[in-house]
Amino acid sequence: NAHLTVVDVGIDGDVSRVGSGQPWITVRHAKAARGSADLRSGPAMDEGALERALQAGTDCVADEVATRGAKVVAIGEVGIGNTTVAAALLCALTGADAAACCGRGTGLDDAGLAHKIEVVRAALAHHNLPLTRNALRCVGGLEIAAMVGAYMAMPSTNAVAVVDGFISGVAALCAM
């Protein structure tokens, strides 16, 4: 009885007519913004977009538990560049250096990894982030914010969350 729910919180395009056509897949349209901003030069999202993305995650978990009786919720994402965003968020939350938090993602070469580390360092230097919700707004992604909202909803349900992978783990840490 597994069910997949795909939530659009930040695709920079109109996918409002996309549906699954399958009874075991639901597409939720909860766009918080059309993409996020360059985290090296300003906040990735404004407060309104952050709130909408968090709420989308919270609402999705609440609906899955209430309407489908979900007992286990696997919270994940699909995106490009979100290991960079997750690394920046992990650095902001833990105080670790970017070199310790950045990996090759989908197969970066040495030059790509060096660039990724520099992007994370530049973003963190620009924002000078304390360990607050502001870190999520400044260097997080819309999909990660929705995941944080989903994890934050878990204690009010009788369901458990599956945390699998780097991005999911950083989102769960941020929710904590």
Secondary structure in CASP SS format (residue, H / E / C, confidence):
PFRMAT SS
TARGET T0000
AUTHOR 0000-0000-0000
METHOD secondary structure of the structure
MODEL  1
N C 1.00
A C 1.00
H C 1.00
L E 1.00
T E 1.00
V E 1.00
V E 1.00
D E 1.00
V C 1.00
G C 1.00
I C 1.00
D C 1.00
G C 1.00
D C 1.00
V C 1.00
S C 1.00
R C 1.00
V C 1.00
G C 1.00
S C 1.00
G C 1.00
Q C 1.00
P C 1.00
W C 1.00
I E 1.00
T E 1.00
V E 1.00
R E 1.00
H E 1.00
A C 1.00
K C 1.00
A C 1.00
A C 1.00
R C 1.00
G C 1.00
S C 1.00
A C 1.00
D C 1.00
L C 1.00
R C 1.00
S C 1.00
G C 1.00
P C 1.00
A C 1.00
M C 1.00
D C 1.00
E H 1.00
G H 1.00
A H 1.00
L H 1.00
E H 1.00
R H 1.00
A H 1.00
L H 1.00
Q H 1.00
A H 1.00
G H 1.00
T H 1.00
D H 1.00
C H 1.00
V H 1.00
A H 1.00
D H 1.00
E H 1.00
V H 1.00
A H 1.00
T H 1.00
R H 1.00
G C 1.00
A C 1.00
K C 1.00
V E 1.00
V E 1.00
A E 1.00
I C 1.00
G C 1.00
E C 1.00
V C 1.00
G C 1.00
I C 1.00
G C 1.00
N H 1.00
T H 1.00
T H 1.00
V H 1.00
A H 1.00
A H 1.00
A H 1.00
L H 1.00
L H 1.00
C H 1.00
A H 1.00
L H 1.00
T H 1.00
G C 1.00
A C 1.00
D C 1.00
A H 1.00
A H 1.00
A H 1.00
C H 1.00
C C 1.00
G C 1.00
R C 1.00
G C 1.00
T C 1.00
G C 1.00
L C 1.00
D C 1.00
D H 1.00
A H 1.00
G H 1.00
L H 1.00
A H 1.00
H H 1.00
K H 1.00
I H 1.00
E H 1.00
V H 1.00
V H 1.00
R H 1.00
A H 1.00
A H 1.00
L H 1.00
A H 1.00
H H 1.00
H H 1.00
N C 1.00
L C 1.00
P C 1.00
L C 1.00
T C 1.00
R H 1.00
N H 1.00
A H 1.00
L H 1.00
R H 1.00
C H 1.00
V H 1.00
G C 1.00
G C 1.00
L H 1.00
E H 1.00
I H 1.00
A H 1.00
A H 1.00
M H 1.00
V H 1.00
G H 1.00
A H 1.00
Y H 1.00
M H 1.00
A H 1.00
M H 1.00
P H 1.00
S H 1.00
T C 1.00
N C 1.00
A C 1.00
V E 1.00
A E 1.00
V E 1.00
V C 1.00
D C 1.00
G C 1.00
F H 1.00
I H 1.00
S H 1.00
G H 1.00
V H 1.00
A H 1.00
A H 1.00
L H 1.00
C H 1.00
A H 1.00
M C 1.00
END
